Amino acid sequence: MKYGRIIQKPRVKFFEVAAGVFAGISPYRGISWANAGFINKGEGLVYDTFFDLFHAREMREAYKEVSNGGSPAYVVNSHYNSDHAWGNKVFEDACIIMHKEASRERLTENITWMDNVIRRGKDSLESTSGERFFAAEFEGFDLEGVEWVYPNIQIKDDISIRLDDTEVMIYNVAPAHSDSDLLLWMPKEKVLFAGDVVFNGCTAYSEEGTLNWVKVLDRIIDEIKPEIVVPGHGAICGLDFVKEQRDYLLNLISEFNKHYNDEIDSLSLTKQIDISRFLHWIQPERLYVTVDILLKSKRGLSPLPAWNEVPAKLEDMKAFLAGKYGNQIKPWDPMNVWQE
């Protein structure tokens, strides 16, 4: 893929995927190493703001570099998750746009708790196993100064934003990955910012709406038809990967239905699912989280994972998959998403 300008910052690399349109790509080191982007056209727009203020400030610096010191008028958050919205304070003078469910969903994430987990570190004896798991995933972040910034506009319908002669479409596609998913589509440039509706090369999970997620991916493939897709995590891609992610979810749903029974537990069911076509994705053991959510939903239970139990389950799955598939599981370099 050819890019215009490339702006390298210590934490984020910004690729110009179309004239004035930049994808901010993080090296994928864990669950919160997310992507974002900005559009330097008209009054300017930022899509997502990373997990902390330090990453968000790098995007603000990059925006100023290409806009002669300007500031964006709009921020659109792809959904409520901390790794996509907790940098909003850096852009709090902008008009912040979120899905109407984002403020409700964000109550499942506690800034003080996450800050304490990060500061204690992954080896802290004061932390639970779940907290040590998150501390390892959060290494490289600092939540100093982070606070939830309420949106100026909450939407439930599709909207369009004019940036001079450029049209930007914001599509409500929730529930898919979450209850607050918003896509950003640029029809003229054929660029889609997808948030966590697309995870390129790493095993995604759905908090809500796995079945609808497939329909959203179908819409991207059959109706929107982007040439460039900026995923919520992983490398910039095209429709080929969107099709692969749809196939992964369809395979998961089919295998889940095939092996489910009223007595089986989530871990046992996960071990029954054939993922042999997707062993080039990183962290295949994360399949367990989606299976657990699907199983609980099917039984009318709260789908939220019991995070203190998850690390042991993931380690069990990792060992099981290594035994089942051996060297078919591909080694992966988290810096490869920075390749030009």
C-alpha positions in Angstrom: 0.0 0.0 0.0 1.4 3.4 -0.9 1.1 6.4 1.5 1.6 10.1 1.2 3.3 11.6 4.2 4.4 9.4 7.2 4.8 11.2 10.6 6.7 9.1 13.1 6.1 9.8 16.8 7.5 7.8 19.8 4.3 6.0 20.4 2.2 6.3 17.2 3.0 6.3 13.5 0.7 8.4 11.2 0.2 7.2 7.6 -1.4 9.5 5.1 -3.9 7.1 3.4 -5.5 9.8 1.2 -4.9 13.5 0.8 -5.2 15.0 4.2 -6.4 11.8 5.8 -4.1 10.1 8.4 -4.3 6.8 10.1 -2.6 6.7 13.5 -1.3 3.2 14.0 0.0 1.7 17.3 2.3 -1.2 17.6 0.1 -4.0 18.8 1.4 -4.9 22.2 -1.9 -5.8 24.0 -5.6 -5.2 24.2 -5.4 -1.4 24.6 -2.9 -0.7 21.8 -5.5 0.8 19.5 -5.5 2.9 16.3 -7.0 6.3 15.6 -6.8 8.9 12.9 -7.6 12.4 11.7 -8.8 14.4 8.7 -7.1 17.7 7.8 -9.8 19.1 5.7 -12.2 22.0 6.4 -12.6 22.5 10.1 -10.9 19.2 10.8 -11.9 15.9 12.5 -10.3 13.3 14.8 -11.6 9.7 14.9 -10.8 8.2 18.3 -8.2 9.4 20.8 -6.3 6.4 22.2 -6.0 5.1 25.8 -4.1 7.9 27.5 -3.3 11.6 27.1 0.3 11.0 26.0 -0.8 9.1 22.9 -3.5 11.7 22.2 -1.0 14.5 22.4 1.1 12.9 19.8 -1.9 13.0 17.5 -2.6 16.6 18.3 1.1 17.4 17.5 0.8 15.5 14.2 -2.5 17.4 13.4 -0.8 20.7 14.1 2.1 19.8 11.9 -0.1 19.3 8.8 -2.6 22.0 9.5 -0.3 24.9 10.2 -1.1 24.9 13.9 -4.8 24.2 13.7 -7.1 22.3 15.9 -9.9 19.9 14.8 -13.5 21.0 15.2 -14.8 17.5 15.7 -14.0 14.3 17.5 -15.9 11.1 16.7 -15.4 8.1 19.0 -15.9 4.8 17.4 -17.3 3.4 20.6 -17.0 3.8 24.4 -14.0 1.7 25.1 -11.2 3.3 27.1 -8.5 2.7 24.4 -10.6 4.7 21.9 -12.0 7.5 24.1 -9.8 8.3 27.1 -7.6 10.7 25.2 -10.6 13.0 24.5 -9.5 15.5 27.1 -6.7 16.6 24.8 -9.4 17.6 22.3 -12.0 18.8 24.8 -12.4 22.1 22.9 -13.7 20.2 19.9 -17.3 19.0 19.4 -17.2 15.4 20.7 -19.7 13.0 19.0 -20.5 9.6 20.4 -23.2 7.0 20.1 -26.1 7.6 22.5 -25.2 4.4 24.4 -21.5 5.2 24.9 -21.9 7.1 28.2 -23.9 4.2 29.7 -21.5 1.6 28.5 -18.5 3.4 29.8 -19.7 2.8 33.4 -18.2 -0.7 33.0 -14.7 0.8 32.9 -13.2 2.5 36.0 -10.3 5.0 35.4 -9.1 4.9 39.1 -9.0 1.1 39.1 -7.1 0.9 35.8 -4.7 3.6 36.9 -4.0 1.7 40.2 -3.5 -1.6 38.3 -1.0 0.0 35.9 0.9 1.6 38.7 1.1 -1.6 40.7 2.4 -3.5 37.7 2.1 -7.0 36.3 4.0 -8.7 39.1 2.3 -7.0 42.1 1.3 -9.3 44.9 -1.3 -6.7 45.9 -3.2 -7.4 42.7 -5.5 -10.2 41.8 -4.7 -12.5 38.9 -7.1 -10.5 36.7 -5.4 -7.3 37.6 -2.0 -8.6 36.9 -3.3 -9.8 33.5 -4.5 -6.3 32.7 -1.3 -4.7 34.0 0.7 -6.7 31.5 -1.7 -5.7 28.7 -1.5 -2.1 29.7 2.3 -1.8 29.9 3.4 1.4 28.1 0.4 3.5 29.1 0.1 6.2 31.8 -3.4 7.3 32.8 -2.2 10.6 34.5 -4.8 13.3 33.9 -7.3 11.0 32.2 -11.0 11.7 32.9 -14.2 10.8 31.0 -15.2 13.7 28.7 -19.0 13.7 28.0 -20.0 14.0 24.4 -21.4 17.3 23.1 -23.6 15.3 20.7 -25.0 11.8 21.1 -26.4 10.1 18.1 -28.6 7.1 17.3 -29.0 7.7 13.5 -26.5 8.1 10.7 -25.2 11.6 10.2 -23.0 13.4 7.7 -20.4 16.1 8.3 -19.1 18.5 5.7 -15.4 19.4 5.8 -15.3 22.0 3.0 -16.0 19.9 -0.1 -15.4 16.6 1.7 -18.3 14.5 2.9 -17.8 12.3 6.0 -20.5 9.8 6.8 -21.0 8.5 10.4 -22.8 5.2 10.5 -24.5 3.7 13.6 -23.8 0.0 13.3 -24.4 -1.0 16.9 -24.5 -3.6 18.4 -21.5 -5.2 16.8 -18.3 -5.2 18.9 -20.2 -3.0 21.4 -23.5 -1.2 21.9 -22.0 2.0 20.7 -20.2 1.3 17.4 -19.8 4.2 14.9 -18.1 3.8 11.5 -16.6 6.8 9.7 -16.8 6.5 5.9 -15.3 8.9 3.3 -17.1 8.1 0.0 -14.9 10.1 -2.3 -11.6 8.8 -0.8 -13.0 5.3 -0.3 -11.5 5.2 3.2 -13.3 3.6 6.1 -12.3 4.1 9.8 -13.8 1.0 11.4 -13.0 1.2 15.0 -13.2 -2.2 16.7 -15.7 -3.5 14.1 -12.5 -4.6 12.4 -9.5 -6.1 14.2 -6.8 -6.8 11.7 -4.9 -10.0 12.5 -5.8 -10.3 16.2 -8.6 -12.3 17.7 -11.5 -9.9 18.4 -14.4 -10.4 20.7 -17.9 -9.0 20.9 -19.4 -7.6 24.1 -22.8 -7.5 22.3 -24.2 -8.4 19.0 -22.0 -11.1 17.4 -24.7 -12.1 15.0 -25.3 -8.5 14.0 -21.5 -8.0 13.7 -21.6 -10.4 10.7 -24.3 -8.3 9.1 -22.2 -5.1 9.6 -19.2 -6.8 8.0 -21.5 -7.9 5.1 -22.6 -4.2 4.7 -19.0 -3.1 4.5 -18.2 -5.7 1.9 -21.3 -5.5 -0.2 -22.5 -1.9 0.2 -19.7 0.4 1.4 -16.9 -1.3 -0.5 -13.9 0.7 0.9 -10.5 0.5 -0.7 -8.7 1.3 2.5 -9.8 0.2 6.0 -8.3 1.6 9.2 -9.1 -1.0 11.8 -9.4 -0.4 15.6 -6.3 -2.6 16.1 -3.7 -4.0 13.8 -2.4 -3.0 10.4 -4.2 -0.9 7.7 -6.0 -3.3 5.4 -8.5 -3.7 2.6 -11.6 -5.7 2.0 -9.7 -9.0 1.9 -9.3 -8.9 5.7 -12.8 -7.7 6.3 -14.0 -10.8 4.5 -11.6 -12.9 6.6 -13.0 -11.5 9.8 -16.5 -12.2 8.7 -15.5 -15.8 7.9 -13.9 -16.1 11.3 -17.2 -15.0 13.0 -19.3 -17.2 10.8 -17.0 -20.2 11.6 -17.2 -19.4 15.3 -21.0 -19.2 15.3 -21.3 -22.4 13.3 -18.9 -24.3 15.6 -20.5 -22.9 18.7 -23.9 -24.2 17.6 -22.5 -27.5 16.6 -20.9 -28.3 19.9 -23.1 -26.5 22.4 -25.2 -28.4 25.0 -26.9 -27.3 28.2 -24.2 -29.0 30.4 -21.0 -27.8 28.7 -18.8 -25.1 30.2 -17.2 -22.3 28.2 -13.7 -23.6 28.3 -14.7 -27.1 27.2 -16.8 -25.7 24.4 -14.0 -23.4 23.2 -11.7 -26.4 22.9 -14.2 -28.1 20.6 -14.0 -25.2 18.1 -11.9 -25.6 14.9 -9.9 -22.5 14.2 -7.3 -24.1 11.9 -8.0 -21.6 9.1 -7.1 -18.7 11.5 -3.9 -19.7 13.1 -2.0 -16.7 11.6 -4.0 -14.4 13.8 -2.3 -13.5 17.1 -3.6 -14.6 20.5 -6.0 -17.3 19.2 -6.7 -18.2 22.8 -8.8 -15.1 23.1 -11.5 -17.1 21.3 -12.4 -18.2 24.8 -13.8 -14.8 25.8 -16.2 -14.7 22.9 -17.4 -18.2 23.5 -17.9 -17.4 27.2 -20.0 -14.4 26.2 -22.1 -16.4 23.7 -22.7 -19.2 26.2 -23.8 -16.9 29.0 -26.0 -14.9 26.6 -27.6 -18.1 25.4 -28.4 -19.1 29.0 -29.7 -15.7 30.0 -26.8 -14.7 32.2 -24.8 -11.5 32.3 -22.4 -11.8 29.3 -19.6 -9.7 31.0 -16.5 -11.8 31.5 -15.3 -12.7 35.1 -11.9 -11.1 34.5 -10.3 -12.6 37.6 -10.9 -16.0 36.0 -10.0 -15.1 32.5 -6.2 -15.2 32.7 -6.1 -18.9 33.9 -8.6 -19.8 31.2 -6.5 -18.1 28.5 -3.3 -19.8 29.7 -5.2 -23.2 29.6 -6.4 -22.4 26.0 -2.9 -21.3 24.9 -1.4 -24.6 26.1 -4.3 -26.6 24.6 -4.0 -24.9 21.2 -0.2 -25.3 21.2 -0.7 -29.0 21.7 -3.4 -29.3 19.1 -1.9 -27.2 16.4 1.8 -27.1 17.2 4.0 -25.0 14.9 1.0 -24.1 12.7 0.5 -21.2 15.1 2.5 -18.4 13.6 5.0 -16.3 15.5 4.2 -12.6 15.3 6.1 -9.3 15.7 3.9 -6.6 17.2 5.9 -3.9 15.4 4.9 -5.2 12.0 1.9 -3.0 11.8 4.3 -0.1 11.5 5.8 -1.4 8.3 5.4 1.1 5.4 
